[in-house]
Amino acid sequence: MLNPRIFTLFVLVFPAFAQGAATLEEMWQHFRTTARNGDWVAAGQVMYQLDAEFSGDRLYEAPEFQKAYLPLRALVLMEQQRFNEAENGLLQFKQTEGVPQRQVAWARFSLARIAQADGRTDQALERFTAFANQHPELTEAQLAQWFIAELKLNTGNSRAAMDLHSKLSSEPSAPVHLREQARLRKIQIAVQNEDLAACLEYLDDLQLELSNFPERLQANFTALELQQFLRSQGQHKAALRASMQIKDYPLLLANFADYLASLRQNWTVQGTHWRRQAPIWGQHLQRRIELAENSFASYAQMEPYTFPWLMGRGLSFLESGYPWLADRLFEHLRRLSERPDSDASIGKHSADLLYLSILCRQEIRDWSLANERIENFYRKFADDPRLPDVRFAQARGASLQGMPDVAYVQLNHLIEDYPQHSERISWLWMRAQVEAELGKVDQSLASYDSIHRQYPEHRLIPYILLNAAELALARHYEREAHALLDALESRISSDHNLIPYSYWIRLQLHFLNPEAAAFNALRDQFLLQWSGHTLEPELLNLAGDRALQEGHWQQALSWYQQIHPENALAFEYALFQQVTIFRKTEQADRAWALLSEYSERAIQGEPQQRLQEAIFTLNRLSTAVSREQQWRQQLEQLIYHLGNQQAIDDFSPFLQAWRQSLEQDPELNFESWLKRTEIEAEANYNWSLWSRLQLFKHPYNPDSEASAAEAMLLRIHLNTPTEALDAQALFRIGAVLADQQFDEGIELLKSVVRHFPRSHWTPRALKALAEHRSSTPWQARRWWNQLEMHWTGTEEALWATLELAFIEANESDLNSAIDRLGKLIERRNAPAQLRAKAWYHRAEFLAQSGLPTEAIHHYQRLYTLFPQFTELCEKAYLASARLLFETGHNEAARKTLYEARSRLQLKPSIAQNIEDLQLEIQVQHEAN
């Protein structure tokens, strides 16, 4: 700009130009005012007049005037898209002596923008890069990085563009709005380029909070695009995460209107400052206002867009394994669609929504409601194009309910009624599967072949061929299975996700064949190409089995030992295969070490599917490796950790007696001691001790229908006079026989109560009688009452109090149940686990009585006082959060769920329930 003092100096130095200078000053002031007000048309007219009248004059050509005039002139020319003239002016301005560095930077940036606007991409890249390198201290350098990223995108280098935006989004010196725009932009580029890996990589960035309303609104559209792309790629969980970032649309619009108003006000107040002190950001801010105004005008017309957002979210819920949440959303939308005042674009989806809600109920396995909705569809939409889909869903439901014959008839009718339907191939595929369920395997394979011949190029054919190959493998039709896999692999690329599964079936086919070369080659190829695949643990086991089959012990071990414990089932199989090898090769110490470590993990609380088998084998091995005492100590730990009271009672007396015997005979192993004690008991007619020894040596196995233990118990009972048995033996034999539904067992338990009224085994017998399946409710109540009244102070009496509370609750006497549990909570001598259960169940009954606040208090007391009982605490956290949610305390519910995640190592099922509730809370929040 031309300083007034400088202009006065010009007049004094050049008096001959005083008359002309006054006219130049008036035009200069007029030009500057119109340009600063953004009136580019008027500014251009003044500029043309000024150039025409004063070009060549010494005052006009003077460096001081040109330094003020040229940048403003270039700005007007750029706004008029006269890029060549603007560029020439800026180049002249840069060469003017004494131009401040800040204005030089602006000129360089503007030259880069001119090249970009004029389509000179390479030159624009060069100029922006030079600007960023020459002025790294300026915040405008980050704006240059934005344009560099966009130019890279225009040249086809999307990866570089995403990387630059990713870097810019985490640059702390960049303005917040630019960082947020860059974060969204890299996601948009990834979606546009269908770059699945980048979309999954950037998914977390979408979930970060945004501070500016234009970016929040844009994030909705970005989330929708990302969700749709991820769904199309089968990434349903990721799609659901993207959909949860779609916010309340009307609220965003309202906030956006407020934001736009403040932006305009800010520009009105500080526009002059931006033009003078930070012209680059001033231009950028002005562009943002224009874009925001245009966006707001278009967004305001898009109210029905909320509907596809919600539809997409519902589909993501359904595909991600949350059918109940999807059902809630679809039903809500369906009610909206059926309202008389609903938008026409929404109302036309009523049949679609009812169909989707049928699928949801089928996924939940709520067949009653699913069938009710199917009938409702038939009544309301008899001529709807969705009708065939609903009929197919009905047939699918019949198959899932174990009625393949019904499904078969329904599918046949459907196929006959709609011979040209677009989904006919899916119906034929389903019929082939149902034929296999009906045992018509050859017919099913013929159906698969027919589908293949009818639709050779259909996108589902690879999956259908894989399905048929699995069926052929199950029937050991090796030639047919290989032919099906050949056809499959000829139709898909080598990187298709079905190729590993095709190879896996081939490996199993080769396993059936004694020729090892093909199996080994395919095995090695699989491990090379798909290391870390979910099938790898099963493949390693198969490789180990093949080596074992061929007698290559060491080779088999090397395969089994590669399986990681986190693959629980495959790892357990491999471990027991190793134990088998060690036992066959007389390496009992190695077998012992494996199983001992396995049982130690059980003590640490990790679930062990084959623990019983491990305990039995360890007992067999303990003598071979001379570790009877170590094994007994480990077994004692296991028994106490697993909390099996009967095992503790059985084991402890014999362990204690053996330890006492060791004082006289240190070399006496446990098995030898047991045998000697058994002989002495029989010789001395000590039938009670002898019976208990048999029970200990042959533990009861409830999973075996005709176990050796059951036979032994019957022999004990038949050969031993009842009167010769003490209370413990009577109780032990009676409890096992009663559990096997022998009437004699109940009688033996009653005899404990009758003949040993003061024995400490009597309360246990009463408890067993009350808990027995044959006891009617009134009988159970009688036994529990007897326990509570006559054995006060015993643990069994305390359990009786808990059970009586359950009985009262079942009889709808919740007040009595709550009072009874309150007294149990006050019993300080009660075991901690029992008191924890009392807190939990009292909370349940309070909730059922319509007292949610008191129930929440009880749940909170439980996980505060008894954190050691993780299973109860998990349930309490979940129930407490659920009640808080249902009573409208969403934020407190969220905090409770967060606390549960941070304090506890949650079981997968509980973690899933917590995740589900978090989703429900968010859905409810957004619905409101």
HUCORHU-V606918 format. One record per pair of residues at least 4 apart in sequence whose ideal C-beta (glycine too) atoms are under 6 Angstrom apart, sorted by the first residue. I is the first residue (numbers start at 1). GAP is how many residues later the second one is. If there is no record, write none. Layout:
<<I GAP> <I GAP>>
This chain:
<<1 67> <2 5> <2 26> <2 63> <2 66> <6 58> <7 18> <10 4> <10 49> <11 7> <11 10> <17 4> <17 42> <21 38> <24 4> <24 30> <27 23> <30 16> <31 15> <31 16> <34 5> <34 8> <34 9> <35 8> <35 37> <35 41> <36 239> <39 4> <40 36> <40 39> <43 33> <44 32> <44 36> <47 26> <47 29> <50 4> <51 4> <54 6> <63 33> <63 34> <65 4> <66 4> <66 30> <67 29> <67 32> <69 4> <70 19> <70 23> <71 22> <73 16> <74 12> <74 15> <74 16> <77 5> <77 8> <77 9> <78 8> <83 4> <83 31> <83 34> <83 35> <86 28> <87 27> <90 17> <90 20> <90 21> <93 14> <94 13> <99 4> <99 5> <105 30> <106 173> <106 174> <108 23> <109 22> <109 171> <111 16> <112 12> <112 15> <112 16> <112 19> <114 4> <115 5> <115 8> <115 9> <115 12> <116 8> <120 4> <121 30> <121 33> <124 27> <125 26> <128 16> <128 19> <128 20> <130 4> <131 4> <131 13> <132 9> <132 12> <135 6> <136 5> <140 140> <142 29> <142 32> <142 36> <145 23> <149 12> <149 15> <149 16> <152 5> <152 8> <152 9> <153 5> <153 8> <158 31> <158 35> <161 28> <162 24> <162 27> <162 36> <165 17> <165 20> <165 21> <166 20> <168 14> <169 10> <169 13> <169 14> <174 4> <174 5> <176 35> <177 35> <180 30> <180 35> <181 4> <183 22> <184 34> <184 35> <184 38> <186 16> <187 15> <187 35> <188 34> <190 5> <190 8> <190 9> <190 12> <191 34> <191 35> <191 38> <196 37> <200 38> <203 35> <206 17> <206 39> <207 38> <210 5> <210 6> <210 9> <213 42> <213 43> <213 46> <214 78> <217 35> <217 39> <219 4> <220 26> <223 19> <223 22> <223 23> <224 85> <226 16> <227 12> <227 15> <227 16> <227 85> <230 5> <230 8> <230 9> <230 12> <231 8> <235 4> <236 83> <236 84> <237 83> <239 77> <240 76> <240 80> <243 69> <243 70> <243 73> <246 63> <247 5> <248 678> <249 57> <252 4> <256 40> <260 32> <260 36> <263 26> <266 4> <267 4> <267 22> <273 4> <274 4> <274 8> <275 4> <275 7> <278 4> <281 4> <288 4> <291 4> <295 4> <304 39> <304 41> <307 39> <310 23> <314 12> <314 15> <314 16> <316 4> <317 5> <317 8> <317 9> <318 5> <318 8> <323 4> <323 37> <323 40> <323 41> <324 40> <325 594> <326 34> <327 30> <327 33> <330 23> <330 26> <330 27> <331 26> <333 20> <334 19> <336 6> <337 5> <337 9> <337 10> <337 12> <337 13> <338 12> <342 4> <342 5> <349 4> <351 30> <351 33> <351 35> <354 23> <355 31> <355 34> <355 35> <357 16> <358 12> <358 15> <358 16> <358 35> <361 5> <361 8> <361 9> <362 8> <362 35> <366 4> <367 4> <367 34> <370 27> <374 16> <374 20> <377 4> <377 13> <386 4> <388 30> <388 33> <391 23> <392 35> <395 12> <395 15> <395 16> <398 5> <398 8> <398 9> <399 5> <399 8> <399 35> <404 30> <404 33> <404 34> <407 27> <408 26> <411 16> <411 20> <414 13> <415 12> <425 30> <425 33> <425 35> <428 23> <429 35> <432 12> <432 15> <432 16> <435 5> <435 8> <435 9> <435 12> <436 5> <436 8> <436 35> <440 4> <441 34> <448 20> <451 13> <460 4> <462 26> <462 29> <462 30> <462 36> <465 19> <465 22> <465 23> <466 22> <466 32> <468 16> <469 12> <469 15> <469 16> <469 36> <472 5> <472 8> <472 9> <473 8> <473 32> <473 35> <477 4> <478 31> <481 28> <485 17> <485 21> <488 14> <489 13> <492 4> <498 4> <500 30> <500 33> <500 35> <503 23> <504 31> <506 16> <507 15> <510 8> <510 9> <511 35> <516 4> <523 20> <526 4> <535 4> <537 26> <537 30> <537 33> <538 32> <540 19> <540 22> <540 23> <541 29> <541 32> <541 33> <543 16> <544 12> <544 15> <544 16> <547 5> <547 8> <547 9> <548 8> <552 4> <553 28> <553 32> <557 4> <560 14> <560 17> <560 18> <563 4> <563 7> <563 8> <563 11> <565 6> <567 4> <572 37> <572 38> <575 19> <578 16> <579 12> <579 15> <582 5> <582 8> <582 9> <583 8> <588 33> <588 36> <588 37> <589 36> <591 30> <592 4> <592 29> <592 33> <595 19> <595 22> <595 23> <598 16> <599 15> <599 39> <601 5> <602 6> <602 9> <603 34> <603 38> <610 4> <618 13> <621 4> <622 5> <622 6> <622 9> <627 4> <628 41> <628 42> <631 4> <632 38> <637 4> <639 5> <639 8> <639 9> <639 12> <647 4> <648 4> <650 46> <651 4> <654 42> <658 12> <658 15> <661 7> <661 12> <662 4> <668 4> <668 5> <678 15> <681 5> <681 8> <681 9> <682 8> <686 4> <687 4> <687 33> <687 37> <688 37> <688 38> <688 41> <691 25> <691 29> <691 38> <692 37> <694 18> <694 22> <695 37> <698 10> <698 11> <698 14> <699 10> <700 9> <700 36> <701 6> <701 8> <713 23> <715 4> <716 4> <717 16> <725 4> <725 5> <727 25> <727 29> <727 32> <727 34> <728 33> <730 4> <730 18> <730 22> <731 4> <731 21> <731 30> <731 33> <731 34> <733 15> <734 4> <734 11> <734 14> <734 15> <735 33> <737 5> <737 7> <737 8> <738 7> <738 8> <738 34> <749 16> <749 19> <749 20> <751 4> <752 4> <752 9> <752 10> <752 13> <753 9> <753 12> <756 6> <763 24> <763 28> <763 31> <763 33> <766 17> <766 20> <766 21> <767 29> <769 14> <770 10> <770 13> <770 14> <775 4> <775 5> <781 26> <784 16> <784 19> <784 20> <785 4> <786 4> <787 4> <787 9> <787 10> <787 13> <788 9> <788 12> <788 13> <791 6> <792 5> <798 32> <798 36> <801 23> <805 12> <805 15> <805 16> <808 5> <808 8> <808 9> <809 5> <809 8> <809 36> <814 31> <814 34> <814 35> <817 28> <818 24> <818 27> <821 17> <821 21> <824 14> <825 10> <825 13> <830 4> <830 5> <836 30> <836 33> <836 36> <838 4> <839 19> <839 22> <839 23> <840 22> <840 32> <840 36> <842 16> <843 12> <843 15> <843 16> <846 5> <846 8> <846 9> <847 5> <847 8> <852 31> <852 35> <855 28> <856 24> <856 27> <859 17> <859 20> <859 21> <861 4> <862 4> <862 14> <863 10> <863 13> <863 14> <870 34> <874 36> <875 4> <876 4> <877 23> <878 35> <880 16> <881 12> <881 15> <881 16> <881 36> <884 5> <884 8> <884 9> <885 8> <885 36> <889 4> <890 31> <890 35> <893 28> <897 17> <897 21> <899 4> <900 4> <906 4> <906 5>>
